Amino acid sequence: MALPIIVKWGGQEYSVTTLSEDDTVLDLKQFLKTLTGVLPERQKLLGLKVKGKPAENDVKLGALKLKPNTKIMMMGTREESLEDVLGPPPDNDDVVNDFDIEDEVVEVENREENLLKISRRVKEYKVEILNPPREGKKLLVLDVDYTLFDHRSCAETGVELMRPYLHEFLTSAYEDYDIVIWSATNMKWIEAKMKELGVSTNANYKITFMLDSAAMITVHTPRRGLIDVKPLGVIWGKFSEFYSKKNTIMFDDIGRNFLMNPQNGLKVRLLLAICSHNLDHVVELLWYRTSVVSSAEFHKFLEVLYSYAHRQENKKQLK
């Protein structure tokens, strides 16, 4: 009996329609190799489990009790991509600076049509509150792909996929900050990634809510044309009694996501985790901080960042 499956990888969806319930997980990986170029041994398929554990290669698809057109997520890197990824990052403006925080940013940030789009998101976008906002806490907004999680890795466990010291970092931040996740994908994949990393179930901190691509807006810039951004005004509009420009910071590996609120964004180095044929470890880039700091030190760091950002904003307003 045919068992159609939809596999998401690299921002695309691939339909698998030629396999049956008698085929194995390895057969599925071999077929995915023809579609994506990712070797079976470099593939990790999220969502294929038997008795709560990842399905081995010899398990038949029928034993997984998948419904037709079930969507699963694949992680892994093409062989030919490894050398480029393991090498030093290219030295160009697109990597170092996604945008210049000058006249273009100010123009986009204050343009009437963009503010109207934010107002529509505030009115129409539905937020599922996982844990209530806490009185007196600041707000930390975190991206997912390449910030917390390497979605192109073939690592075998969530621990290998996540940025080092992630849970320690979030535990420290949670003492003074409510935590929100915002990813430029759909909510199903965000929830799957947060569960895989153990973020949504960690007892030491709580996620207040999560936002997906539907909360983003499209803006036009003279230099870059149409781009999608994450306007913090959506959060500020919906939760004005808790959060504002004065107490919010967002971490993202893509600087242009801050285009509507550059004074509240901090660009972090992207995370790349690469598997090797002979090595079981992961090559990773760490947080801006090379080691976990105390809550007080972390809080002081963000206070310095706020102070600098607002001084720069005041200088622009005086010109």
C-alpha positions as CSV (number, residue, x, y, z in Angstrom):
1,M,0.0,0.0,0.0
2,A,1.4,3.4,-1.1
3,L,2.3,5.8,1.8
4,P,2.7,9.4,0.5
5,I,4.9,11.5,2.8
6,I,5.9,15.2,2.6
7,V,9.5,16.0,3.8
8,K,10.6,19.6,4.5
9,W,14.3,20.5,4.1
10,G,16.1,23.7,3.3
11,G,13.0,25.7,3.2
12,Q,11.3,23.5,0.6
13,E,8.8,20.6,0.7
14,Y,9.4,17.3,-1.1
15,S,6.6,14.9,-1.9
16,V,7.5,11.2,-1.6
17,T,4.8,9.1,-3.3
18,T,6.6,6.0,-4.5
19,L,7.2,4.2,-1.2
20,S,4.9,1.8,0.6
21,E,4.4,0.6,4.1
22,D,6.8,-2.3,3.4
23,D,9.7,0.0,2.6
24,T,12.1,0.9,5.4
25,V,13.4,4.2,6.9
26,L,16.6,3.6,4.9
27,D,14.6,3.3,1.7
28,L,13.1,6.7,2.5
29,K,16.5,8.2,3.1
30,Q,17.9,6.7,-0.1
31,F,14.9,8.3,-2.0
32,L,15.5,11.6,-0.3
33,K,19.1,11.5,-1.4
34,T,17.9,11.5,-5.0
35,L,15.8,14.6,-4.3
36,T,18.1,16.6,-2.1
37,G,21.7,15.3,-2.6
38,V,22.0,14.6,1.2
39,L,23.6,11.3,1.9
40,P,21.5,8.9,4.1
41,E,24.1,8.9,6.8
42,R,23.9,12.7,7.0
43,Q,20.1,12.7,7.3
44,K,18.1,13.2,10.5
45,L,14.4,12.8,10.1
46,L,12.4,14.4,12.9
47,G,9.0,12.9,13.7
48,L,9.9,9.2,12.9
49,K,9.7,7.4,16.2
50,V,9.0,4.0,17.5
51,K,8.0,3.7,21.2
52,G,9.3,7.2,21.8
53,K,12.7,6.6,20.2
54,P,14.1,7.6,16.8
55,A,13.3,4.9,14.2
56,E,16.3,2.8,13.1
57,N,17.1,2.4,9.4
58,D,15.6,-1.1,9.3
59,V,12.2,-0.1,10.7
60,K,9.4,-0.5,8.1
61,L,7.4,2.7,7.4
62,G,4.2,0.8,8.2
63,A,5.4,0.3,11.7
64,L,5.5,4.0,12.2
65,K,1.7,4.3,11.7
66,L,2.0,7.4,9.6
67,K,-1.0,9.0,8.1
68,P,-1.0,9.7,4.4
69,N,0.8,13.0,3.6
70,T,2.3,13.2,7.0
71,K,4.8,16.1,7.1
72,I,8.2,15.4,8.6
73,M,11.4,17.5,8.8
74,M,14.8,16.4,7.5
75,M,18.1,17.9,8.7
76,G,21.4,17.3,6.9
77,T,24.0,18.9,4.7
78,R,25.1,18.0,1.2
79,E,28.6,16.6,0.9
80,E,29.7,19.3,-1.4
81,S,28.6,22.0,1.1
82,L,30.8,20.8,3.9
83,E,34.0,22.5,2.8
84,D,32.3,25.8,2.3
85,V,30.6,25.7,5.6
86,L,33.6,24.6,7.6
87,G,35.7,27.3,6.1
88,P,35.8,30.9,7.4
89,P,32.8,33.0,6.7
90,P,33.0,35.2,3.6
91,D,34.2,38.7,4.2
92,N,31.4,40.8,2.6
93,D,28.7,43.2,3.6
94,D,25.9,40.7,3.3
95,V,27.4,38.6,6.1
96,V,28.8,41.3,8.4
97,N,26.0,43.9,8.0
98,D,22.6,43.0,6.6
99,F,21.7,46.7,6.4
100,D,23.2,50.1,7.1
101,I,21.5,51.7,10.1
102,E,21.2,55.1,8.6
103,D,18.7,57.1,6.5
104,E,17.3,54.0,4.8
105,V,16.4,52.4,8.2
106,V,14.9,55.5,9.6
107,E,12.8,55.9,6.5
108,V,11.5,52.3,6.6
109,E,10.9,52.4,10.3
110,N,8.7,55.5,10.2
111,R,6.9,54.9,6.8
112,E,3.1,55.2,7.2
113,E,2.3,52.0,5.2
114,N,4.6,50.0,7.4
115,L,3.1,51.3,10.6
116,L,-0.4,50.4,9.2
117,K,0.8,46.8,8.5
118,I,1.9,46.6,12.1
119,S,-1.4,47.8,13.3
120,R,-3.2,45.1,11.2
121,R,-0.9,42.4,12.7
122,V,-1.7,43.7,16.2
123,K,-5.4,43.5,15.4
124,E,-5.5,40.2,13.5
125,Y,-2.6,38.0,14.5
126,K,-3.6,35.5,17.2
127,V,-1.0,34.9,19.9
128,E,-1.3,31.7,22.0
129,I,0.1,32.6,25.4
130,L,2.0,29.6,26.9
131,N,2.9,31.3,30.1
132,P,1.5,34.7,31.3
133,P,3.7,37.8,31.0
134,R,5.3,38.7,34.3
135,E,4.9,42.1,35.9
136,G,8.2,44.1,35.9
137,K,10.1,41.8,33.6
138,K,11.9,42.9,30.4
139,L,11.5,41.0,27.1
140,L,14.0,38.8,25.2
141,V,12.9,37.8,21.7
142,L,14.9,35.0,20.1
143,D,15.1,33.7,16.5
144,V,15.4,30.0,15.9
145,D,17.3,28.8,12.8
146,Y,21.0,29.5,13.0
147,T,20.5,31.4,16.3
148,L,19.3,28.6,18.6
149,F,19.2,25.7,16.3
150,D,21.1,24.4,13.2
151,H,18.3,23.3,11.0
152,R,20.7,22.1,8.2
153,S,22.7,19.8,10.4
154,C,22.7,16.0,10.3
155,A,23.4,15.7,14.0
156,E,21.6,12.8,15.8
157,T,20.3,14.5,19.0
158,G,18.8,17.8,20.0
159,V,21.8,18.5,22.2
160,E,24.0,18.5,19.1
161,L,21.6,20.7,17.2
162,M,21.4,23.5,19.7
163,R,23.7,26.3,20.4
164,P,26.1,25.4,23.3
165,Y,24.9,26.5,26.7
166,L,21.4,27.3,25.4
167,H,19.6,26.1,28.5
168,E,22.0,27.8,30.9
169,F,21.6,31.0,28.9
170,L,17.8,30.9,28.9
171,T,17.8,30.0,32.6
172,S,20.0,33.0,33.4
173,A,17.9,35.3,31.2
174,Y,14.6,34.1,32.6
175,E,15.4,35.7,36.0
176,D,14.9,39.1,34.5
177,Y,13.4,38.6,31.1
178,D,10.2,37.0,29.7
179,I,11.3,34.9,26.7
180,V,9.6,34.9,23.3
181,I,10.5,32.8,20.3
182,W,10.0,34.3,16.8
183,S,10.9,32.4,13.7
184,A,10.3,33.1,10.0
185,T,8.6,29.7,9.5
186,N,5.2,28.2,10.4
187,M,4.2,27.4,13.9
188,K,4.2,23.6,13.4
189,W,7.9,23.6,12.7
190,I,8.7,26.0,15.5
191,E,6.9,23.8,18.0
192,A,8.7,20.7,16.6
193,K,12.1,22.4,17.0
194,M,11.5,23.7,20.5
195,K,10.4,20.3,21.6
196,E,13.4,18.6,20.0
197,L,15.7,21.1,21.8
198,G,13.9,20.6,25.1
199,V,13.1,24.4,25.2
200,S,9.3,24.1,25.5
201,T,9.6,21.6,28.4
202,N,12.5,22.9,30.4
203,A,11.6,23.3,34.1
204,N,14.1,26.1,34.7
205,Y,12.5,28.7,32.5
206,K,9.3,29.3,30.6
207,I,8.5,30.5,27.1
208,T,5.8,33.2,27.2
209,F,4.7,32.8,23.6
210,M,5.9,32.0,20.1
211,L,5.4,33.9,16.9
212,D,5.7,32.6,13.3
213,S,6.1,34.1,9.9
214,A,2.5,35.3,9.8
215,A,3.4,37.9,12.4
216,M,6.1,39.4,10.1
217,I,5.5,42.2,7.6
218,T,7.0,43.0,4.1
219,V,8.6,46.3,3.7
220,H,10.2,48.0,0.6
221,T,13.7,49.4,0.8
222,P,15.5,51.5,-1.9
223,R,18.6,49.3,-1.8
224,R,17.1,45.8,-1.3
225,G,13.6,46.0,-2.6
226,L,10.9,43.9,-0.8
227,I,12.1,42.1,2.3
228,D,10.3,40.4,5.3
229,V,11.1,41.8,8.7
230,K,10.1,41.1,12.4
231,P,8.5,44.3,13.7
232,L,8.6,44.3,17.5
233,G,5.7,46.8,17.3
234,V,3.5,43.8,16.9
235,I,4.4,42.6,20.4
236,W,4.4,46.1,21.9
237,G,0.9,46.7,20.5
238,K,-0.5,43.5,21.8
239,F,1.2,43.6,25.2
240,S,1.6,47.3,25.8
241,E,1.1,47.0,29.5
242,F,4.2,44.8,29.8
243,Y,6.6,45.5,26.9
244,S,7.9,48.5,25.0
245,K,10.9,49.9,23.1
246,K,12.5,50.6,26.5
247,N,12.6,47.0,27.8
248,T,12.9,44.7,24.7
249,I,15.9,43.2,22.9
250,M,15.8,40.7,20.0
251,F,18.6,38.3,19.1
252,D,18.7,37.2,15.4
253,D,21.4,36.0,13.0
254,I,19.9,38.1,10.2
255,G,20.3,41.8,10.9
256,R,17.6,43.0,8.4
257,N,15.0,41.4,10.7
258,F,15.6,44.5,12.9
259,L,14.8,47.0,10.2
260,M,11.7,48.3,11.9
261,N,13.4,48.5,15.3
262,P,17.2,48.6,14.8
263,Q,17.8,50.0,18.3
264,N,16.4,46.9,19.9
265,G,18.2,44.3,17.8
266,L,21.4,42.4,18.4
267,K,22.9,40.3,15.6
268,V,24.5,37.1,16.8
269,R,26.8,34.9,14.8
270,L,25.0,32.2,12.9
271,L,25.3,28.6,14.2
272,L,26.6,25.9,11.9
273,A,26.8,22.3,13.1
274,I,28.5,19.9,10.7
275,C,28.8,16.2,10.9
276,S,31.8,14.2,9.7
277,H,32.1,10.6,8.5
278,N,34.6,9.8,11.3
279,L,33.7,12.2,14.0
280,D,30.8,12.1,16.4
281,H,31.2,15.7,17.6
282,V,29.8,18.9,16.2
283,V,31.7,22.0,15.0
284,E,29.9,25.0,16.4
285,L,30.1,28.7,16.8
286,L,29.3,29.9,20.3
287,W,27.2,32.8,21.7
288,Y,28.6,36.3,21.6
289,R,29.6,35.4,25.1
290,T,32.3,32.7,25.2
291,S,31.1,31.4,28.6
292,V,27.9,31.5,30.7
293,V,27.8,34.6,32.8
294,S,25.7,35.3,35.9
295,S,22.3,36.9,35.7
296,A,23.6,40.2,37.0
297,E,26.4,40.3,34.4
298,F,23.9,39.4,31.6
299,H,21.5,42.1,32.8
300,K,24.3,44.6,32.9
301,F,25.4,43.7,29.4
302,L,21.9,44.4,28.1
303,E,21.6,47.6,30.0
304,V,24.8,48.8,28.4
305,L,23.4,47.8,25.0
306,Y,20.2,49.7,25.6
307,S,22.0,52.8,26.7
308,Y,24.2,52.8,23.6
309,A,21.3,52.2,21.3
310,H,19.2,55.0,22.7
311,R,22.2,57.4,22.6
312,Q,22.5,56.7,18.9
313,E,18.8,57.2,18.4
314,N,18.9,60.6,20.2
315,K,21.8,61.7,18.0
316,K,19.9,60.9,14.9
317,Q,16.8,62.9,16.2
318,L,19.0,65.9,16.9
319,K,20.4,66.1,13.4
